[in-house]
Amino acid sequence: MDTRQHGGSTWWKEGVIYQIYPRSFADANGDGVGDLRGIVAHLDYLNDGSADSLGVDGIWLSPIYPSPSYDFGYDVSDYHDVDPVFGTLADFDLLVAEAHKRGLRIILDLVMNHTSHLHPWFVESRSSRDNPKRHWYIWRDRPNNWQSVFGGSAWEWDQVTRQYYLHSFLAQQPDLNWRNPEVQEALMAEVRFWLDRGVDGFRLDVANFFFKDDQFRDNPFHLGGLRGYDRQRHVYDKDRPETHRALKAFRRILDGYPERMSVGEIGTEDPVVAASYLGDGQDELHLAFNFTFTHCGWDARAFHGAIAAWERALPAKGWPCYVLSNHDVTRHYSRYAAGGQGDARARIAAALLLTLRGTPFLYYGEEIGMRNVRVPRREIQDPPGKRYWPFYRGRDGCRTPMQWDSGQGAGFGAGVPWLRLGPDYQRVNVAAQSRDPNSLLSFYRKLIWHRKASPALRRGSYRALIEKPVDSLAYLRETPEQSVLVCLNFSSRLTRVDLSAASLPAEEWRVLLTSAARPGEKVKGTQFALDPCEALILEAR
Ligand code: NOJ
């Protein structure tokens, strides 16, 4: 029986979501590739109801559908099944049931901008110009100047029917024609398939790419980088107004089921554009990723600016979400590791992510400080990494197998892993860090469980307390019943944070959590001395 409630539930606002890249989390059948049974076997690690587990509330699975894997699942050849490499629909049902037993929600990755070129819809579409599915994809006699995100023209010549089709990503990922109502209906039927099966939400792949200009106008030139894609302003091949109407229709379907959510991947540098996909805050996507943190340097000012811009951009009823790492970017541990400060900085980053107003998304392995792994060129699997750029090494480095223990294969599985392990797995692994109360993993656990127990951290307001930060950030999270003060020293020096002008709600504070070895449990006054790279979380007494 589905006990989920209609309306009112805020699990997706107050909870912590954990992204799993299924190929790389845990391999139960020993074929070297992670699978659904492997995930089931580790659900207690994610949340067994006790503070000895990580304590997350939901899992986002990168695509698990059948796929020829030109882009590892982001090229779907069947929307309503499970790729045999990951298991079966029965395994999926087991995963949902076991997750729900533990209060964990399951979020699927929906890739609706494009399918695989081997999806039966495209096979039909390309079979002849008068096939009924011809206009399910975007066919043209002549290409315009649009570029593929992965390099080269976005148009591929089809020898058989002598026209070009559009692919915003790989040629093996033809773009669907969202202007065709049949396409929207077919996609929404797939959405219902999974909702009826019990999934709790969806992450929408490139949700701002669905509609393209109906006149196929050339994008204007713009000097944004070296790649062809970055030398255009993408006014005609994404962020078209029609997308909002389609997402509103999608939202209505979700709202017909209890407690479901959606989060959109919005590829943009502009928080205002990302926020526009929330509609009025209640009628489009529930959440939209804003990727600013994934390219912030290690600089308190940069983070402060990113948070302020995001808070400003959101509609009044909108809710922020934050992410430091995912399967497309260099792991943040490595981005911030300069000067041997890796662990200390990873703690600050974690404290920031888990105490801001908004839903935090973790990426598997960040809780143990997994690094980006240098994968030799000959072993690179990520196709865009192989094909286009001699220096670009692709995204394999952030997708290496989860490091569970120091045994052979790092506890990932009995087979030879599909991608090499991090060379540090004997030291950096779950088993070792579980035994150590001072490990990064223990810090993440404490942060998440404190957050769970704190109304202010889960749903309180956010007020930045330092207008022009230099070394440190300080902010207040408040509900009527609780005030929490967060101070983060980004520098490797002792720092004093002076909040005397900030009209703090209390004079005496209790330490909820600190990343430093701090004597005493109480702090008084408005000046706070912070150790180098200290994350200090205080509660008003
Ligand atoms: C965004 C996904 O995050 C990425 O991994 C994928 O390659 C592209 N969309 C294409 O689906």
Boltz pocket constraint, residues with backbone or C-beta under 6 A from the ligand:
constraints:
  - pocket:
      binder: B
      contacts: [[A, 71], [A, 74], [A, 75], [A, 111], [A, 169], [A, 205], [A, 206], [A, 265], [A, 327], [A, 328]]
      max_distance: 6.0
